[in-house]
Amino acid sequence: MKEIVAPDYLSPEQIELFDRLADKVVGLGFALPAVLFLETMRPMNFVGSQVMLFFQPMLRSWFTLREYDLIQQALERRETLGYMTDVIEAKDLEASRKERELKAQRKAEKRAKKDAKRKS
Protein backbone atom coordinates (compact mmCIF):
# COMPACT_ATOMS: atom_id res chain seq x y z
CA MET A 1 0.00 0.00 0.00
CA LYS A 2 1.36 3.41 -0.89
CA GLU A 3 2.38 5.69 1.94
CA ILE A 4 -0.22 8.37 2.60
CA VAL A 5 0.84 11.42 4.53
CA ALA A 6 -1.91 12.83 6.69
CA PRO A 7 -2.30 16.60 6.85
CA ASP A 8 -0.48 17.97 9.89
CA TYR A 9 -3.64 19.56 11.34
CA LEU A 10 -5.30 16.14 11.84
CA SER A 11 -4.92 14.61 15.28
CA PRO A 12 -3.88 10.96 15.64
CA GLU A 13 -7.43 10.24 16.77
CA GLN A 14 -8.86 11.78 13.58
CA ILE A 15 -6.38 9.86 11.42
CA GLU A 16 -7.37 6.58 13.09
CA LEU A 17 -11.06 7.45 12.67
CA PHE A 18 -10.65 8.17 8.95
CA ASP A 19 -8.70 4.93 8.61
CA ARG A 20 -11.55 2.94 10.17
CA LEU A 21 -14.10 4.79 8.05
CA ALA A 22 -12.11 3.95 4.89
CA ASP A 23 -11.94 0.29 5.98
CA LYS A 24 -15.72 0.24 6.36
CA VAL A 25 -16.31 1.90 2.97
CA VAL A 26 -13.97 -0.51 1.19
CA GLY A 27 -15.38 -3.49 3.09
CA LEU A 28 -18.88 -2.62 1.93
CA GLY A 29 -17.67 -2.30 -1.67
CA PHE A 30 -18.40 1.42 -1.91
CA ALA A 31 -14.89 2.65 -2.67
CA LEU A 32 -15.63 3.96 -6.16
CA PRO A 33 -18.93 5.69 -5.28
CA ALA A 34 -17.32 7.18 -2.16
CA VAL A 35 -14.33 8.55 -4.10
CA LEU A 36 -16.62 10.00 -6.78
CA PHE A 37 -18.81 11.60 -4.12
CA LEU A 38 -15.85 13.05 -2.21
CA GLU A 39 -14.27 14.46 -5.37
CA THR A 40 -17.58 15.95 -6.48
CA MET A 41 -18.24 17.54 -3.10
CA ARG A 42 -14.72 18.87 -2.55
CA PRO A 43 -15.64 22.50 -3.41
CA MET A 44 -18.46 22.41 -0.87
CA ASN A 45 -16.74 20.59 1.99
CA PHE A 46 -17.04 23.48 4.46
CA VAL A 47 -20.77 23.81 3.80
CA GLY A 48 -21.03 20.03 4.15
CA SER A 49 -19.29 20.11 7.50
CA GLN A 50 -21.80 22.68 8.69
CA VAL A 51 -24.74 20.64 7.37
CA MET A 52 -23.42 17.78 9.49
CA LEU A 53 -24.41 19.81 12.54
CA PHE A 54 -28.02 19.75 11.32
CA PHE A 55 -27.99 15.99 10.70
CA GLN A 56 -26.14 15.18 13.93
CA PRO A 57 -29.08 13.47 15.67
CA MET A 58 -29.55 11.00 12.80
CA LEU A 59 -25.89 10.30 12.10
CA ARG A 60 -25.07 9.74 15.76
CA SER A 61 -26.29 6.17 15.34
CA TRP A 62 -23.14 5.47 13.28
CA PHE A 63 -20.60 7.44 15.31
CA THR A 64 -20.05 8.37 18.92
CA LEU A 65 -20.45 12.04 19.73
CA ARG A 66 -16.66 12.44 19.97
CA GLU A 67 -16.06 10.73 16.60
CA TYR A 68 -18.78 12.80 14.98
CA ASP A 69 -17.24 16.03 16.27
CA LEU A 70 -13.78 14.95 15.08
CA ILE A 71 -15.07 14.25 11.57
CA GLN A 72 -17.04 17.49 11.43
CA GLN A 73 -14.01 19.54 12.55
CA ALA A 74 -11.69 17.83 10.09
CA LEU A 75 -14.08 18.39 7.18
CA GLU A 76 -13.88 22.13 7.71
CA ARG A 77 -10.49 21.96 5.95
CA ARG A 78 -10.53 21.36 2.20
CA GLU A 79 -7.44 19.12 2.29
CA THR A 80 -9.28 16.55 4.40
CA LEU A 81 -11.37 15.29 1.48
CA GLY A 82 -8.23 14.72 -0.57
CA TYR A 83 -6.70 12.78 2.30
CA MET A 84 -9.85 10.71 2.76
CA THR A 85 -9.97 9.95 -0.97
CA ASP A 86 -6.32 8.84 -0.90
CA VAL A 87 -6.95 6.56 2.09
CA ILE A 88 -9.99 4.94 0.46
CA GLU A 89 -8.17 4.43 -2.84
CA ALA A 90 -5.12 2.90 -1.12
CA LYS A 91 -7.24 0.53 0.95
CA ASP A 92 -9.26 -0.44 -2.12
CA LEU A 93 -6.08 -1.23 -4.05
CA GLU A 94 -4.83 -3.34 -1.15
CA ALA A 95 -8.15 -5.19 -0.91
CA SER A 96 -8.13 -5.82 -4.66
CA ARG A 97 -4.58 -7.16 -4.50
CA LYS A 98 -5.48 -9.52 -1.66
CA GLU A 99 -8.57 -10.68 -3.53
CA ARG A 100 -6.51 -11.44 -6.67
CA GLU A 101 -3.96 -13.37 -4.58
CA LEU A 102 -6.70 -15.38 -2.91
CA LYS A 103 -8.32 -16.11 -6.26
CA ALA A 104 -5.00 -17.27 -7.72
CA GLN A 105 -4.38 -19.46 -4.66
CA ARG A 106 -7.83 -21.07 -4.97
CA LYS A 107 -7.26 -21.66 -8.67
CA ALA A 108 -3.90 -23.32 -7.99
CA GLU A 109 -5.45 -25.54 -5.32
CA LYS A 110 -8.26 -26.53 -7.67
CA ARG A 111 -5.75 -27.30 -10.42
CA ALA A 112 -3.65 -29.38 -8.00
CA LYS A 113 -6.72 -31.42 -6.97
CA LYS A 114 -7.64 -31.95 -10.59
CA ASP A 115 -4.09 -33.09 -11.43
CA ALA A 116 -4.06 -35.44 -8.41
CA LYS A 117 -7.32 -37.02 -9.58
CA ARG A 118 -5.89 -37.58 -13.05
CA LYS A 119 -2.79 -39.30 -11.67
CA SER A 120 -4.76 -41.70 -9.49
VOKOLDO-580083 format. One record per residue (C-alpha): residue in one letter; z, y, x; residue number from 1. Coordinates in nm, 3 decimals, decimal comma. Layout:
% VOKOLDO-580083
<atom aa="a" c3="Z" c2="Y" c1="X" i="NUM"/>
...
This chain:
% VOKOLDO-580083
<atom aa="m" c3="0,000" c2="0,000" c1="0,000" i="1"/>
<atom aa="k" c3="-0,089" c2="0,341" c1="0,136" i="2"/>
<atom aa="e" c3="0,194" c2="0,569" c1="0,238" i="3"/>
<atom aa="i" c3="0,260" c2="0,837" c1="-0,022" i="4"/>
<atom aa="v" c3="0,453" c2="1,142" c1="0,084" i="5"/>
<atom aa="a" c3="0,669" c2="1,283" c1="-0,191" i="6"/>
<atom aa="p" c3="0,685" c2="1,660" c1="-0,230" i="7"/>
<atom aa="d" c3="0,989" c2="1,797" c1="-0,048" i="8"/>
<atom aa="y" c3="1,134" c2="1,956" c1="-0,364" i="9"/>
<atom aa="l" c3="1,184" c2="1,614" c1="-0,530" i="10"/>
<atom aa="s" c3="1,528" c2="1,461" c1="-0,492" i="11"/>
<atom aa="p" c3="1,564" c2="1,096" c1="-0,388" i="12"/>
<atom aa="e" c3="1,677" c2="1,024" c1="-0,743" i="13"/>
<atom aa="q" c3="1,358" c2="1,178" c1="-0,886" i="14"/>
<atom aa="i" c3="1,142" c2="0,986" c1="-0,638" i="15"/>
<atom aa="e" c3="1,309" c2="0,658" c1="-0,737" i="16"/>
<atom aa="l" c3="1,267" c2="0,745" c1="-1,106" i="17"/>
<atom aa="f" c3="0,895" c2="0,817" c1="-1,065" i="18"/>
<atom aa="d" c3="0,861" c2="0,493" c1="-0,870" i="19"/>
<atom aa="r" c3="1,017" c2="0,294" c1="-1,155" i="20"/>
<atom aa="l" c3="0,805" c2="0,479" c1="-1,410" i="21"/>
<atom aa="a" c3="0,489" c2="0,395" c1="-1,211" i="22"/>
<atom aa="d" c3="0,598" c2="0,029" c1="-1,194" i="23"/>
<atom aa="k" c3="0,636" c2="0,024" c1="-1,572" i="24"/>
<atom aa="v" c3="0,297" c2="0,190" c1="-1,631" i="25"/>
<atom aa="v" c3="0,119" c2="-0,051" c1="-1,397" i="26"/>
<atom aa="g" c3="0,309" c2="-0,349" c1="-1,538" i="27"/>
<atom aa="l" c3="0,193" c2="-0,262" c1="-1,888" i="28"/>
<atom aa="g" c3="-0,167" c2="-0,230" c1="-1,767" i="29"/>
<atom aa="f" c3="-0,191" c2="0,142" c1="-1,840" i="30"/>
<atom aa="a" c3="-0,267" c2="0,265" c1="-1,489" i="31"/>
<atom aa="l" c3="-0,616" c2="0,396" c1="-1,563" i="32"/>
<atom aa="p" c3="-0,528" c2="0,569" c1="-1,893" i="33"/>
<atom aa="a" c3="-0,216" c2="0,718" c1="-1,732" i="34"/>
<atom aa="v" c3="-0,410" c2="0,855" c1="-1,433" i="35"/>
<atom aa="l" c3="-0,678" c2="1,000" c1="-1,662" i="36"/>
<atom aa="f" c3="-0,412" c2="1,160" c1="-1,881" i="37"/>
<atom aa="l" c3="-0,221" c2="1,305" c1="-1,585" i="38"/>
<atom aa="e" c3="-0,537" c2="1,446" c1="-1,427" i="39"/>
<atom aa="t" c3="-0,648" c2="1,595" c1="-1,758" i="40"/>
<atom aa="m" c3="-0,310" c2="1,754" c1="-1,824" i="41"/>
<atom aa="r" c3="-0,255" c2="1,887" c1="-1,472" i="42"/>
<atom aa="p" c3="-0,341" c2="2,250" c1="-1,564" i="43"/>
<atom aa="m" c3="-0,087" c2="2,241" c1="-1,846" i="44"/>
<atom aa="n" c3="0,199" c2="2,059" c1="-1,674" i="45"/>
<atom aa="f" c3="0,446" c2="2,348" c1="-1,704" i="46"/>
<atom aa="v" c3="0,380" c2="2,381" c1="-2,077" i="47"/>
<atom aa="g" c3="0,415" c2="2,003" c1="-2,103" i="48"/>
<atom aa="s" c3="0,750" c2="2,011" c1="-1,929" i="49"/>
<atom aa="q" c3="0,869" c2="2,268" c1="-2,180" i="50"/>
<atom aa="v" c3="0,737" c2="2,064" c1="-2,474" i="51"/>
<atom aa="m" c3="0,949" c2="1,778" c1="-2,342" i="52"/>
<atom aa="l" c3="1,254" c2="1,981" c1="-2,441" i="53"/>
<atom aa="f" c3="1,132" c2="1,975" c1="-2,802" i="54"/>
<atom aa="f" c3="1,070" c2="1,599" c1="-2,799" i="55"/>
<atom aa="q" c3="1,393" c2="1,518" c1="-2,614" i="56"/>
<atom aa="p" c3="1,567" c2="1,347" c1="-2,908" i="57"/>
<atom aa="m" c3="1,280" c2="1,100" c1="-2,955" i="58"/>
<atom aa="l" c3="1,210" c2="1,030" c1="-2,589" i="59"/>
<atom aa="r" c3="1,576" c2="0,974" c1="-2,507" i="60"/>
<atom aa="s" c3="1,534" c2="0,617" c1="-2,629" i="61"/>
<atom aa="w" c3="1,328" c2="0,547" c1="-2,314" i="62"/>
<atom aa="f" c3="1,531" c2="0,744" c1="-2,060" i="63"/>
<atom aa="t" c3="1,892" c2="0,837" c1="-2,005" i="64"/>
<atom aa="l" c3="1,973" c2="1,204" c1="-2,045" i="65"/>
<atom aa="r" c3="1,997" c2="1,244" c1="-1,666" i="66"/>
<atom aa="e" c3="1,660" c2="1,073" c1="-1,606" i="67"/>
<atom aa="y" c3="1,498" c2="1,280" c1="-1,878" i="68"/>
<atom aa="d" c3="1,627" c2="1,603" c1="-1,724" i="69"/>
<atom aa="l" c3="1,508" c2="1,495" c1="-1,378" i="70"/>
<atom aa="i" c3="1,157" c2="1,425" c1="-1,507" i="71"/>
<atom aa="q" c3="1,143" c2="1,749" c1="-1,704" i="72"/>
<atom aa="q" c3="1,255" c2="1,954" c1="-1,401" i="73"/>
<atom aa="a" c3="1,009" c2="1,783" c1="-1,169" i="74"/>
<atom aa="l" c3="0,718" c2="1,839" c1="-1,408" i="75"/>
<atom aa="e" c3="0,771" c2="2,213" c1="-1,388" i="76"/>
<atom aa="r" c3="0,595" c2="2,196" c1="-1,049" i="77"/>
<atom aa="r" c3="0,220" c2="2,136" c1="-1,053" i="78"/>
<atom aa="e" c3="0,229" c2="1,912" c1="-0,744" i="79"/>
<atom aa="t" c3="0,440" c2="1,655" c1="-0,928" i="80"/>
<atom aa="l" c3="0,148" c2="1,529" c1="-1,137" i="81"/>
<atom aa="g" c3="-0,057" c2="1,472" c1="-0,823" i="82"/>
<atom aa="y" c3="0,230" c2="1,278" c1="-0,670" i="83"/>
<atom aa="m" c3="0,276" c2="1,071" c1="-0,985" i="84"/>
<atom aa="t" c3="-0,097" c2="0,995" c1="-0,997" i="85"/>
<atom aa="d" c3="-0,090" c2="0,884" c1="-0,632" i="86"/>
<atom aa="v" c3="0,209" c2="0,656" c1="-0,695" i="87"/>
<atom aa="i" c3="0,046" c2="0,494" c1="-0,999" i="88"/>
<atom aa="e" c3="-0,284" c2="0,443" c1="-0,817" i="89"/>
<atom aa="a" c3="-0,112" c2="0,290" c1="-0,512" i="90"/>
<atom aa="k" c3="0,095" c2="0,053" c1="-0,724" i="91"/>
<atom aa="d" c3="-0,212" c2="-0,044" c1="-0,926" i="92"/>
<atom aa="l" c3="-0,405" c2="-0,123" c1="-0,608" i="93"/>
<atom aa="e" c3="-0,115" c2="-0,334" c1="-0,483" i="94"/>
<atom aa="a" c3="-0,091" c2="-0,519" c1="-0,815" i="95"/>
<atom aa="s" c3="-0,466" c2="-0,582" c1="-0,813" i="96"/>
<atom aa="r" c3="-0,450" c2="-0,716" c1="-0,458" i="97"/>
<atom aa="k" c3="-0,166" c2="-0,952" c1="-0,548" i="98"/>
<atom aa="e" c3="-0,353" c2="-1,068" c1="-0,857" i="99"/>
<atom aa="r" c3="-0,667" c2="-1,144" c1="-0,651" i="100"/>
<atom aa="e" c3="-0,458" c2="-1,337" c1="-0,396" i="101"/>
<atom aa="l" c3="-0,291" c2="-1,538" c1="-0,670" i="102"/>
<atom aa="k" c3="-0,626" c2="-1,611" c1="-0,832" i="103"/>
<atom aa="a" c3="-0,772" c2="-1,727" c1="-0,500" i="104"/>
<atom aa="q" c3="-0,466" c2="-1,946" c1="-0,438" i="105"/>
<atom aa="r" c3="-0,497" c2="-2,107" c1="-0,783" i="106"/>
<atom aa="k" c3="-0,867" c2="-2,166" c1="-0,726" i="107"/>
<atom aa="a" c3="-0,799" c2="-2,332" c1="-0,390" i="108"/>
<atom aa="e" c3="-0,532" c2="-2,554" c1="-0,545" i="109"/>
<atom aa="k" c3="-0,767" c2="-2,653" c1="-0,826" i="110"/>
<atom aa="r" c3="-1,042" c2="-2,730" c1="-0,575" i="111"/>
<atom aa="a" c3="-0,800" c2="-2,938" c1="-0,365" i="112"/>
<atom aa="k" c3="-0,697" c2="-3,142" c1="-0,672" i="113"/>
<atom aa="k" c3="-1,059" c2="-3,195" c1="-0,764" i="114"/>
<atom aa="d" c3="-1,143" c2="-3,309" c1="-0,409" i="115"/>
<atom aa="a" c3="-0,841" c2="-3,544" c1="-0,406" i="116"/>
<atom aa="k" c3="-0,958" c2="-3,702" c1="-0,732" i="117"/>
<atom aa="r" c3="-1,305" c2="-3,758" c1="-0,589" i="118"/>
<atom aa="k" c3="-1,167" c2="-3,930" c1="-0,279" i="119"/>
<atom aa="s" c3="-0,949" c2="-4,170" c1="-0,476" i="120"/>
